[in-house]
Amino acid sequence: MSSVTEPTVLLRRWTLPVASSAPFLIMTNFSLPMATLPQTARSLGAGPTGPVWILGSIALGLSSLLLVAGGLADDHGRRRVLVTGGGVLAAASVLAAVSPNVAVFVLARLVQGGASAAVLAASLGIVGHAYPAGSERVRATGRYGAMIGLGTTAGPLLSGLVATAASWRAAYWLMAAGALALTVVSARTLDESRAAVPRRFDVPGVVLLTLGVAALVAGVTEGRAGWSRPVVVWAFAAAVVLIAAFVAVERRRPEPLLDPELFRRPLFLVATGGATVVGAAVVGLLSYLPTVLQEAHGLTALDTALLFAVWSGLSFVTSLLSRHVRLSAAARLALGLGLSAAGYTGLLSLAATLSLSLIIAGLAVSGTGSGLINSSITHLAIESVPAHRVSMGSGANNTARYIGSSLGAAGIAATIGAAGLSQGTLISVAAAIVLTGLTAAAALLVRA
């Protein structure tokens, strides 16, 4: 038996809507600054590297603690970890709303990231426990994955509308209210579940992995302002040492935080590798696109939010309907990657001028692919690990996604900042590179 309680019909009725609201809330929060980055940076008096940290700091908190949060949820209670994370997220959102400067805002977003890690890892673990196998799991993971797309729609729209009507700060007050509501509802409606035999807390593994991933993402984030700076070099050096030490320590521990044997499972490799590619290619590129559309082509925050609603809205609908696509999860992932690559052809027009029809068409095709990606990766994340470690599987998968997103966004930002070409031209070059990479990844999956 995988947990101390088994899901009942009543539990399942509450599980999916409540647990699926978690990725919606997290992705809404994650994408809030995308449409209002120029306004937020000006309001907080950001310097040259300020916008980089305003946009990327939450990914540092997320990627550093996702795997740790997944292990804690499996061993000590998935509902407990979700509720704790929701409460911390509400408090951090209040801090973000009242931040007087970039340093305080970045601190708030780091804490939001850590709390979001707990909510994401625990919520998918709850879904995986309640729907252990078969067609019901496919349907449940499709709906859960759909909320990722819906949250990505809601974030820029919410911040764009609120910034137009009042201030960018109001969106974080609304986020605090949403996190508090999720905390209360989860505590009242969800049953507890955990592994029947909890593992001992892996202190060395937790410390080494958390610091190693934090150093890697911090180095990538700071690298956007110059890759040869001492702080970047030292961050990468620390990341290499810490992650190498983590691997060495985990191979000798009887109950490791991340079992090395998982990397012998093809499904686990597909899930984590796919999440890394998606983070770098899809999330990384699209997180920078609103700024380019605003600064290079004069669109408003609301304009860019509405454009992105095309992408994320179709992602939501496609993920909901993905169970009707009679393909394996890996094949659906390959198809999604291919469609995302095809959709990026619409962004190539930014090199010359702003062609809204091409951009909308490209975002529509890419959004359809994203929906297939979200549903298949969500399914693979919990299908690729033992039943009692579903939250850990969620943590590993999302860690790969957000490390990938940091790498992708940093690469694009560094390219745009280093070259003397227009932002439109460089985002087109980035789109072409990403298109090629996604197509290659899709081809490899199909052959596998």
C-alpha positions in Angstrom: 0.0 0.0 0.0 1.4 3.4 -1.0 -0.1 5.6 1.7 -1.8 5.7 5.0 -5.2 6.5 3.5 -6.8 5.2 0.4 -8.9 7.6 -1.8 -12.7 7.3 -1.5 -15.3 8.5 -3.9 -15.9 11.6 -1.8 -12.2 12.3 -1.7 -11.9 12.0 -5.5 -14.8 14.4 -6.0 -12.8 17.1 -4.2 -9.3 16.1 -5.2 -9.3 17.0 -8.8 -10.8 20.5 -8.6 -8.9 21.5 -5.5 -5.6 20.0 -6.4 -5.8 21.3 -10.0 -6.4 24.8 -8.7 -2.8 24.7 -7.4 -1.0 24.8 -10.7 -3.4 27.5 -11.9 -2.5 29.6 -8.9 1.2 28.9 -9.2 1.4 29.6 -12.9 -0.7 32.8 -12.6 1.7 34.0 -10.0 4.8 32.9 -12.0 3.7 34.8 -15.1 2.5 38.0 -13.3 5.6 40.1 -14.1 5.8 39.1 -17.8 3.3 41.7 -19.0 4.3 44.5 -16.6 8.1 44.1 -16.3 8.9 47.6 -17.6 6.4 49.3 -15.2 7.5 47.2 -12.3 11.2 47.9 -12.9 10.6 51.6 -13.1 8.4 51.7 -10.0 11.1 49.8 -7.9 14.0 51.9 -9.3 15.6 48.8 -10.9 19.2 49.1 -12.1 20.7 47.2 -15.1 20.3 43.7 -13.5 17.1 44.5 -11.7 14.6 43.4 -14.4 16.5 40.1 -14.7 15.9 39.3 -11.0 12.3 40.7 -11.1 11.5 38.1 -13.8 13.8 35.2 -12.8 13.9 35.2 -9.0 10.8 33.0 -8.5 12.4 30.3 -10.7 15.4 30.2 -8.3 13.1 29.5 -5.4 11.1 26.9 -7.3 13.9 24.9 -8.8 15.9 24.8 -5.5 13.2 23.3 -3.4 10.9 21.3 -5.7 12.6 17.9 -5.2 12.9 18.5 -1.5 9.3 19.5 -1.2 8.2 16.4 -3.1 10.1 14.1 -0.8 8.7 15.8 2.3 5.2 15.5 0.9 5.6 11.8 0.2 7.0 11.1 3.7 5.2 13.5 6.0 1.9 14.3 4.3 0.9 15.7 0.9 -1.9 17.8 2.2 0.2 19.1 5.1 2.9 20.3 2.7 0.4 21.9 0.3 -1.4 23.8 3.1 2.0 25.0 4.5 3.1 26.1 1.1 -0.1 27.9 0.4 0.1 29.9 3.7 3.7 30.9 3.0 2.8 31.9 -0.5 0.0 34.2 0.8 2.4 36.0 3.2 5.1 36.3 0.5 2.6 37.8 -1.9 1.7 40.5 0.6 5.5 41.3 0.9 5.7 41.6 -2.9 2.7 43.9 -3.0 4.3 46.4 -0.5 7.9 46.1 -1.7 9.7 49.5 -1.7 12.6 48.4 -3.8 14.0 45.6 -6.0 15.8 43.8 -3.1 12.6 43.3 -1.1 10.6 42.4 -4.2 13.2 39.8 -5.2 13.2 38.4 -1.7 9.4 38.1 -1.8 9.6 36.3 -5.2 12.2 33.9 -3.9 10.0 33.0 -1.0 7.0 32.7 -3.3 9.1 30.3 -5.4 9.9 28.1 -2.4 6.2 28.0 -1.3 5.2 27.3 -4.9 7.5 24.3 -5.0 5.7 22.9 -2.0 2.2 23.5 -3.5 3.1 22.1 -7.0 4.9 18.9 -5.8 2.3 18.1 -3.2 -0.8 18.8 -5.4 0.3 16.5 -8.2 1.2 13.9 -5.7 -2.3 14.1 -4.3 -3.7 13.6 -7.8 -1.4 10.7 -8.5 -2.5 9.0 -5.3 -6.2 9.5 -5.9 -6.0 8.2 -9.5 -3.5 5.4 -9.4 -3.7 4.1 -13.0 -5.7 3.7 -16.2 -7.9 6.0 -18.1 -9.0 8.0 -15.0 -5.4 9.0 -14.4 -5.0 10.1 -18.0 -8.2 12.3 -17.6 -7.0 13.6 -14.3 -3.5 14.5 -15.4 -4.9 16.1 -18.5 -7.1 18.4 -16.4 -4.3 19.1 -14.1 -1.9 19.9 -17.0 -4.6 22.1 -18.5 -4.6 24.4 -15.5 -0.9 25.2 -16.3 -2.0 26.7 -19.5 -4.9 28.5 -18.0 -2.7 30.0 -15.2 -0.3 31.2 -17.8 -3.2 33.0 -19.5 -4.5 34.5 -16.3 -1.2 35.9 -15.0 -0.4 38.4 -17.8 -4.1 39.2 -18.3 -4.6 39.9 -14.6 -1.4 42.0 -14.2 -2.1 43.9 -17.5 -5.7 44.7 -16.5 -4.9 45.6 -12.9 -1.9 47.7 -14.0 -4.1 49.6 -16.4 -6.9 50.2 -13.9 -4.7 50.7 -10.7 -1.2 49.5 -10.2 0.9 46.5 -10.8 1.0 46.0 -7.0 -2.7 45.2 -6.9 -2.1 41.9 -8.7 0.0 40.6 -5.8 -2.7 41.5 -3.3 -5.1 39.4 -5.4 -2.5 36.6 -5.4 -2.3 36.7 -1.6 -6.1 36.3 -1.4 -6.0 33.4 -3.8 -3.3 31.6 -1.9 -5.1 32.0 1.3 -8.3 30.6 -0.2 -6.4 27.6 -1.6 -4.9 27.0 1.9 -8.3 27.1 3.7 -10.1 25.0 1.1 -7.3 22.4 0.9 -7.2 22.0 4.7 -11.0 21.5 4.9 -11.6 19.3 1.9 -8.6 17.2 1.1 -7.7 14.0 2.9 -4.2 13.3 4.0 -1.9 10.8 2.2 1.7 9.8 2.5 4.0 6.8 2.0 3.2 3.9 4.2 6.9 3.7 5.3 8.5 7.2 5.4 12.2 7.5 4.7 14.7 9.1 7.0 15.2 12.8 6.2 18.2 13.0 3.9 19.9 16.1 5.4 23.2 15.9 3.3 21.2 15.4 0.1 18.8 18.2 0.9 21.6 20.7 1.7 23.8 19.8 -1.3 21.0 19.7 -3.8 19.3 22.9 -2.6 22.6 24.9 -2.6 23.8 23.4 -5.9 20.6 24.2 -7.8 20.4 27.6 -6.2 24.0 28.3 -7.3 23.3 27.1 -10.8 20.2 29.2 -11.3 21.8 32.3 -9.6 24.8 32.0 -11.9 22.5 31.7 -15.0 20.4 34.7 -13.8 23.4 36.9 -13.1 25.0 35.8 -16.3 22.5 37.7 -18.3 24.5 40.8 -17.4 27.9 39.3 -18.4 29.1 35.7 -18.3 32.7 36.5 -17.4 31.9 38.4 -14.2 33.5 36.9 -11.0 30.1 36.4 -9.3 28.9 34.3 -12.3 32.1 32.2 -12.5 32.1 31.5 -8.7 28.4 30.6 -8.9 28.9 28.1 -11.6 32.0 26.6 -9.9 30.0 26.2 -6.7 27.2 24.6 -8.6 29.5 22.0 -10.2 31.1 21.1 -6.9 27.8 20.9 -4.9 25.9 18.9 -7.5 28.9 16.5 -8.0 29.0 16.1 -4.2 25.3 15.4 -4.2 25.6 12.7 -6.7 28.5 11.1 -4.9 26.7 11.2 -1.5 23.3 9.9 -2.9 24.9 6.9 -4.5 26.1 5.7 -1.1 22.9 6.4 0.9 20.4 3.6 1.5 17.4 6.1 1.2 18.5 8.8 -1.2 16.5 12.0 -1.8 16.6 11.1 -5.6 17.2 7.4 -6.3 19.9 7.1 -9.0 18.2 4.0 -10.2 15.4 6.2 -11.6 17.7 7.3 -14.4 17.6 3.7 -15.7 13.9 4.1 -16.4 13.2 5.2 -19.9 9.9 6.9 -18.9 11.8 8.9 -16.2 14.4 10.1 -18.7 11.7 11.1 -21.1 9.8 13.0 -18.4 12.7 14.9 -17.0 14.4 15.4 -20.3 11.2 16.6 -21.9 10.6 19.0 -19.0 14.1 20.5 -19.4 13.6 21.0 -23.1 10.2 22.6 -22.6 11.4 24.9 -19.9 14.4 26.1 -22.0 12.7 26.3 -25.3 9.1 27.2 -24.6 9.0 28.9 -21.2 12.4 30.6 -21.7 11.5 32.2 -25.0 8.0 33.2 -24.3 8.9 34.8 -20.9 11.0 37.3 -22.8 8.6 37.9 -25.8 6.2 40.4 -24.0 9.1 42.7 -23.2 10.3 42.7 -26.8 6.7 43.3 -28.1 6.4 46.3 -25.7 9.8 47.9 -26.1 10.5 47.2 -29.8 7.0 47.4 -31.2 5.2 49.7 -28.8 2.5 47.3 -27.5 0.9 47.9 -24.1 0.9 45.5 -21.2 -2.7 44.7 -21.9 -2.0 44.2 -25.7 0.7 41.6 -25.0 -1.5 39.9 -22.3 -4.3 39.5 -24.9 -1.8 38.1 -27.4 -0.6 35.5 -24.9 -4.2 34.6 -24.1 -4.3 33.0 -27.6 -1.3 30.8 -26.8 -2.2 29.8 -23.2 -6.0 29.6 -23.9 -5.4 27.0 -26.7 -2.9 25.3 -24.4 -5.7 25.0 -21.8 -8.3 23.6 -24.2 -5.9 21.2 -25.9 -4.7 19.8 -22.6 -8.3 19.2 -21.5 -9.1 17.3 -24.8 -5.7 15.5 -24.9 -7.2 12.2 -23.6 -9.0 11.8 -26.9 -5.6 11.7 -28.7 -5.0 8.0 -29.0 -1.3 8.1 -28.6 1.1 7.2 -25.8 2.2 9.9 -23.4 5.7 10.0 -25.0 4.2 10.2 -28.5 1.9 13.0 -27.4 4.9 14.8 -26.0 6.7 14.5 -29.3 3.7 15.8 -31.2 3.4 18.7 -28.8 7.1 19.6 -29.3 6.7 19.4 -33.1 3.7 21.7 -33.0 5.5 24.2 -30.7 8.4 24.3 -33.1 6.0 24.9 -36.1 4.3 27.7 -34.2 7.6 29.6 -33.7 7.8 30.2 -37.4 5.3 33.0 -36.8 7.8 34.8 -34.6 10.3 35.0 -37.4 8.4 38.0 -38.8 9.6 40.1 -35.9 13.0 40.5 -37.7 11.4 42.9 -40.2 8.1 44.3 -38.8 5.2 43.5 -36.5 2.8 41.2 -38.3 0.1 40.4 -35.8 -1.6 37.9 -38.1 1.6 35.8 -38.3 2.3 36.1 -34.6 -1.3 35.1 -33.6 -1.1 32.1 -36.0 2.2 31.1 -34.6 1.1 31.5 -31.0 -2.1 29.5 -31.8 -0.1 26.5 -33.2 2.5 26.7 -30.4 -0.3 26.9 -27.8 -1.9 23.7 -29.2 1.4 22.0 -28.9 1.9 23.3 -25.4 -1.4 21.7 -24.3 -0.2 18.3 -25.5 3.1 18.9 -23.7 1.6 19.8 -20.4 -0.8 16.8 -20.3 1.8 14.3 -21.3 4.6 15.5 -19.1 2.2 15.7 -16.1 1.2 12.1 -16.8 4.8 10.9 -17.3 6.0 12.7 -14.1 3.9 10.4 -11.9 3.9 7.4 -14.1 7.7 7.1 -14.2 8.2 6.7 -10.5 7.0 4.2 -7.9 3.4 4.8 -6.6 4.5 5.9 -3.1 6.9 8.5 -4.6 4.5 10.4 -6.8 5.3 13.8 -5.2 9.0 13.2 -5.6 8.3 12.5 -9.3 6.5 15.8 -9.6 9.3 17.6 -7.8 12.0 16.1 -10.1 10.0 16.9 -13.2 9.2 20.5 -12.3 12.8 21.0 -11.1 14.0 20.1 -14.6 11.3 22.4 -16.1 12.3 25.5 -14.1 16.1 25.0 -14.5 15.4 24.7 -18.2 13.4 27.9 -18.2 16.1 29.8 -16.4 18.7 28.5 -18.9 16.5 29.4 -21.9 15.6 32.9 -20.7 19.2 33.6 -19.7 20.5 32.6 -23.1 17.9 34.7 -25.0 18.5 37.7 -22.7 22.2 37.4 -23.0 22.0 37.2 -26.8 19.8 40.3 -27.0 21.9 42.2 -24.6 25.2 41.4 -26.2 24.5 41.9 -29.9 24.1 45.2 -31.6 21.0 44.1 -33.5 17.4 45.0 -32.9 15.4 43.0 -30.3 13.0 42.0 -33.0 15.8 40.5 -35.1 17.4 38.7 -32.2 14.1 37.2 -30.9 13.6 35.9 -34.5 17.0 34.3 -34.4 16.2 32.8 -31.0 12.9 31.5 -32.4 14.7 29.8 -35.3 17.2 28.1 -32.9 14.4 27.0 -30.6 12.4 25.7 -33.6 15.3 23.6 -34.6 15.9 22.3 -31.1 12.2 21.4 -30.6 12.0 19.6 -33.9 15.1 17.6 -33.1 13.7 16.6 -29.7 10.4 15.6 -31.2 12.2 13.4 -33.8 14.3 11.7 -31.1 11.2 10.9 -29.0 9.4 9.5 -32.0 12.4 7.2 -32.8 12.6 6.1 -29.2 
